[in-house]
């Protein structure tokens, strides 16, 4: 079972020998030139931001790049401590009033605190143009140390903490993503091509437990690839809860998404989790492609349960966690939609570096050059 344990670390490839085999040999060149790509990026960005606000009742707000270590607001992405944020010391006032700060890895927790700060009521929420640094990623074709997301958060009621409401929200997000695809192809008709099929009109909803049942002899990454051959766009419920094989579908931090709440499948079987991921099949890379991780957030009870399961009850002393325990911040649902990931997909790109300017190792840049993949510098 060691391969399953290793599989929890994330969907990255892990070495450049494998990546060279995976990067397409028939790419030749991008459909859009680098200049056209820049124009298209901001057309997509404008469309998605406006329509997410419209569909979900959100408004754009500013978002931090750095946070105070003592706040407990930073996102740790998982619960095994393997992905740590960049920390630095601000001596300030000749060391009399210093601050220990961190670069955010995602704005997941900050957004929920911001709901209170900005005074949002039920049915209202925020969306951010978030930038982050994740230094512990392996840099491959769709993982970068530089992260850009549409991080959003919406105030909900206790009665809305169920799979039905989660599903409704996912369908609204899918409507926006499909609309963005149609919109950009009107601007650049060449993007509509038989070589790289468009996204399906509908997204399929499946539980992680059902996918395990269907492909019980496969590790998680291969299960995702297999299910995307059948359904090219899926939302996988229940990511973080330990499945019947003794492993979660993927690790999730214990203090934002609710992956412990008991739910039921359509046919009445017991399940767990009020969160999930949107995955699609990428016809350019011929791999699974994650667009968003999202979910209904923990309440007082599920925060305690999840921290106990993960052995992190000491987090309860932090201000963010205290605010949840004391009912000082709203119940919410939220997520992060990868901007460069989405643009890469809709613009039919082979590498995220074609739409995002960041750092890449020399070995990867040389590899991409040989395959006519123009990585921005």
C-alpha positions in Angstrom: 0.0 0.0 0.0 3.0 2.3 0.0 2.0 3.6 -3.5 -1.3 4.8 -2.1 0.4 6.6 0.8 2.7 8.4 -1.7 -0.4 9.1 -3.8 -1.8 11.4 -1.2 0.9 14.0 -1.7 -0.8 15.5 -4.7 -1.2 15.1 -8.4 2.2 16.4 -9.4 4.4 14.1 -11.6 7.5 14.1 -9.4 10.4 13.8 -11.7 11.5 15.3 -15.1 12.1 12.0 -16.8 8.4 11.2 -16.5 7.4 14.8 -17.4 9.4 14.6 -20.7 7.4 11.5 -21.6 4.1 13.2 -20.7 4.5 16.6 -22.4 2.9 16.3 -25.9 5.1 15.6 -28.9 2.4 16.7 -31.4 1.8 20.2 -30.0 3.9 21.9 -32.7 3.0 25.4 -31.5 0.2 27.1 -29.6 -3.0 28.0 -31.4 -2.6 31.6 -30.1 0.7 33.6 -30.3 2.2 34.9 -27.1 0.7 38.3 -27.7 -2.7 37.0 -28.5 -2.5 34.8 -25.4 -2.0 37.9 -23.2 -5.1 39.5 -24.7 -7.1 36.3 -24.2 -6.0 35.9 -20.6 -7.6 39.2 -19.6 -10.7 38.6 -21.6 -11.2 35.3 -19.7 -10.3 36.9 -16.4 -12.8 39.7 -16.9 -15.6 37.3 -18.0 -15.1 34.9 -15.1 -14.9 37.5 -12.4 -18.0 39.4 -13.6 -20.1 36.2 -14.0 -19.0 34.6 -10.7 -20.2 37.7 -9.0 -23.5 37.6 -10.8 -24.1 33.9 -10.3 -23.1 33.6 -6.7 -23.8 37.1 -5.3 -20.2 38.1 -4.8 -18.2 41.3 -4.9 -14.5 41.8 -5.6 -12.4 42.7 -2.5 -8.7 43.1 -1.8 -6.7 40.2 -0.3 -3.4 39.9 1.6 -0.2 38.5 0.2 1.3 38.2 3.7 -0.3 37.4 7.1 0.8 37.4 10.8 2.1 33.9 11.8 0.2 34.2 15.1 -3.2 34.7 13.4 -3.4 31.1 12.3 -5.0 32.4 9.1 -2.6 30.8 6.6 -3.6 27.8 4.6 -1.5 24.7 5.2 -3.1 22.8 2.2 -2.9 19.4 3.8 -2.7 18.0 7.3 0.7 16.2 7.3 2.8 19.4 7.5 4.6 18.7 4.2 3.8 22.0 2.6 5.0 24.9 4.7 4.7 28.6 4.0 7.6 31.0 3.5 8.2 32.9 6.8 10.2 36.0 7.4 10.8 38.4 10.3 10.0 42.1 10.2 12.2 43.7 12.8 10.2 47.0 12.8 10.9 49.9 15.1 14.5 48.7 15.7 13.2 45.4 17.0 10.8 46.9 19.6 7.6 46.0 17.7 8.5 43.1 15.4 6.2 40.9 13.4 6.7 37.3 12.2 5.0 37.1 8.9 4.2 34.4 6.3 3.5 34.6 2.6 0.0 33.1 2.0 -0.4 29.7 0.4 -4.1 30.4 -0.2 -6.7 32.8 1.3 -9.1 30.1 2.5 -9.2 31.1 6.1 -8.7 34.9 5.6 -11.8 35.0 3.4 -14.1 33.7 6.2 -12.8 36.2 8.6 -13.3 38.9 5.9 -17.0 38.0 5.6 -17.4 39.4 9.1 -15.0 42.3 8.5 -17.0 43.6 5.5 -20.4 42.8 7.1 -21.8 40.3 4.6 -25.1 38.7 5.3 -26.6 35.4 4.2 -26.5 35.1 0.4 -23.7 37.6 0.1 -20.0 37.0 -0.4 -16.7 38.0 -1.7 -14.2 37.1 -4.4 -10.5 37.9 -4.6 -7.8 38.1 -7.2 -5.5 36.0 -5.0 -1.7 35.6 -5.4 0.3 33.1 -3.4 3.6 31.2 -3.2 3.8 27.4 -2.6 7.4 26.6 -2.4 7.0 22.8 -1.8 5.4 21.9 -5.2 7.3 19.9 -7.8 7.3 22.2 -10.8 5.8 20.4 -13.7 3.3 21.2 -16.5 0.5 22.5 -14.3 2.1 23.1 -10.9 4.0 26.3 -10.2 5.5 27.9 -7.1 3.4 31.0 -8.0 -0.3 30.5 -7.6 -3.1 32.7 -8.8 -6.7 31.9 -7.9 -10.2 33.4 -7.8 -10.7 32.7 -4.1 -14.3 33.2 -3.1 -16.5 32.9 0.0 -20.3 33.1 0.5 -22.3 33.4 3.7 -24.8 30.5 4.2 -27.3 29.2 6.8 -27.1 26.1 8.9 -29.8 24.5 6.7 -27.7 25.0 3.6 -24.9 22.9 5.0 -25.8 19.9 2.8 -24.9 18.2 -0.5 -27.9 19.7 -2.3 -26.7 23.2 -1.8 -23.1 22.3 -2.5 -24.2 20.7 -5.8 -26.2 23.8 -6.8 -23.2 26.1 -6.3 -21.0 23.7 -8.3 -23.5 23.9 -11.2 -23.4 27.7 -11.1 -19.6 27.6 -11.3 -19.7 25.2 -14.1 -22.1 27.5 -16.0 -19.5 30.3 -15.7 -16.6 28.2 -16.9 -18.6 26.9 -19.9 -19.7 30.5 -20.6 -16.0 31.6 -20.5 -15.1 28.9 -23.0 -17.9 30.0 -25.4 -16.9 33.7 -24.9 -13.2 33.3 -25.7 -13.9 31.2 -28.8 -16.1 33.9 -30.2 -13.1 36.3 -29.8 -10.6 33.7 -31.1 -12.6 31.1 -33.3 -9.4 29.1 -33.9 -9.7 27.8 -30.3 -12.6 25.7 -31.4 -10.9 22.7 -32.9 -11.6 19.0 -33.3 -8.1 18.3 -32.2 -8.9 19.5 -28.7 -12.6 19.0 -27.8 -14.5 21.5 -25.7 -15.7 20.9 -22.2 -18.9 18.9 -21.9 -22.2 20.8 -21.3 -22.8 19.0 -18.0 -20.6 18.0 -15.1 -21.0 14.6 -13.4 -21.2 14.3 -9.6 -19.6 11.3 -7.9 -18.5 10.5 -4.4 -14.9 9.5 -3.8 -16.2 6.3 -2.3 -18.1 5.4 -5.5 -14.9 6.0 -7.6 -13.0 3.7 -5.2 -15.6 1.0 -5.6 -15.5 1.3 -9.3 -11.7 1.1 -9.5 -10.7 -0.6 -6.3 -7.4 -1.9 -7.6 -6.1 1.5 -8.6 -4.3 4.3 -6.6 -6.1 7.7 -6.5 -4.4 9.3 -9.5 -5.2 6.4 -11.8 -8.8 6.3 -10.5 -9.2 9.9 -11.5 -7.7 9.3 -15.0 -10.0 6.3 -15.4 -13.2 8.1 -14.4 -12.4 11.1 -16.7 -12.4 8.7 -19.6 -16.0 8.0 -18.8 -17.0 11.5 -17.7 -14.7 14.3 -19.0 -15.8 16.6 -16.2 -16.6 15.5 -12.7 -17.1 16.9 -9.2 -15.8 14.5 -6.6 -17.5 14.7 -3.2 -15.9 13.8 0.1 -12.2 14.6 -0.2 -10.4 14.2 3.1 -12.5 11.5 4.7 -10.8 8.1 5.1 -12.4 5.7 2.6 -12.9 2.0 3.0 -9.4 1.2 1.8 -8.0 3.1 4.8 -6.9 6.2 2.9 -8.6 9.5 2.0 -9.0 10.2 -1.7 -6.6 13.1 -1.0 -5.4 14.9 2.1 -7.3 18.0 3.1 -6.4 20.5 5.9 -8.6 20.0 9.0 -9.7 23.5 9.6 -11.5 24.8 6.5 -13.5 22.3 4.4 -15.9 20.0 6.2 -15.0 16.5 5.2 -16.3 14.7 8.3 -20.1 15.4 8.2 -22.2 12.4 7.5 -24.1 12.5 4.2 -26.0 10.0 2.0 -25.6 9.0 -1.6 -28.5 9.3 -4.0 -29.5 5.7 -3.2 -29.2 6.2 0.5 -25.8 4.8 1.3 -23.8 6.5 4.1 -21.0 8.9 3.0 -19.0 11.7 4.4 -17.9 15.2 3.4 -19.4 18.5 2.2 -16.6 19.4 -0.1 -14.9 18.3 -3.4 -12.9 19.1 -6.5 -13.8 19.9 -10.1 -11.7 17.7 -12.4 -11.7 17.7 -16.2 -9.9 15.8 -18.9 -7.3 18.0 -20.6 -7.2 17.0 -24.3 -3.9 18.8 -24.8 -1.9 17.2 -22.0 -4.0 14.1 -22.0 -4.1 14.2 -18.2 -6.5 15.0 -15.4 -6.8 18.7 -14.8 -8.0 20.2 -11.5 -9.8 23.5 -11.8 -11.1 24.1 -8.3 -11.1 22.8 -4.7 -14.1 24.0 -2.7 -16.5 23.1 0.0 -18.8 24.0 2.9 -16.7 25.2 5.7 -16.3 23.7 9.2 -18.6 24.7 12.1 -17.8 24.4 15.8 -18.5 20.7 15.9 -16.8 19.6 12.7 -13.7 21.8 13.4 -13.1 19.9 16.7 -13.7 16.5 15.1 -11.3 17.1 12.2 -8.6 18.6 14.4 -8.9 15.6 16.7 -8.6 13.2 13.8 -5.6 15.0 12.4 -3.9 15.3 15.8 -4.0 19.1 15.6 -6.2 20.2 18.6 -3.5 22.7 19.6 -4.7 24.8 16.7 -7.8 25.6 18.7 -6.0 28.3 20.6 -5.4 30.4 17.5 -7.6 33.4 16.8 -9.1 32.0 13.6 -10.1 28.8 15.3 -11.4 30.6 18.4 -13.6 32.7 16.1 -15.2 29.6 14.7 -15.7 28.0 18.2 -17.2 31.2 19.5 -19.5 31.7 16.6 -17.9 35.1 15.8 -17.6 34.5 12.0 -20.4 33.4 9.6 -21.0 29.9 8.3 -19.9 29.8 4.7 -19.1 27.9 1.5 -16.0 28.8 -0.5 -13.3 27.7 -2.8 -10.4 28.6 -5.0 -10.5 28.4 -8.8 -7.1 28.3 -10.4 -6.7 31.3 -12.8 -3.7 30.0 -14.7 -5.1 26.5 -14.7 -8.4 27.7 -16.2 -6.7 29.9 -18.8 -4.3 27.1 -19.7 -7.3 24.8 -20.3 -9.5 27.2 -22.2 -6.6 28.5 -24.4 -5.5 24.9 -25.2 -2.1 25.2 -23.8 0.4 22.4 -23.0 2.0 24.1 -20.1 0.9 26.5 -17.4 4.0 28.6 -18.0 2.5 29.7 -21.3 -0.1 31.8 -19.4 1.8 32.5 -16.2 5.2 34.3 -15.7 7.2 32.6 -12.9 10.4 30.7 -12.2 11.2 27.3 -13.8 14.3 25.1 -13.7 16.6 25.1 -16.7 15.8 21.4 -17.4 12.1 22.1 -17.8 12.6 25.2 -20.0 14.9 23.3 -22.3 12.4 20.4 -22.4 9.6 22.7 -23.4 11.7 24.4 -26.1 12.4 21.1 -27.8 8.6 20.5 -27.9 7.7 24.0 -29.2 6.1 25.0 -25.9 6.7 28.7 -25.3 7.2 29.2 -21.6 7.0 32.8 -20.5 10.0 34.4 -18.8 
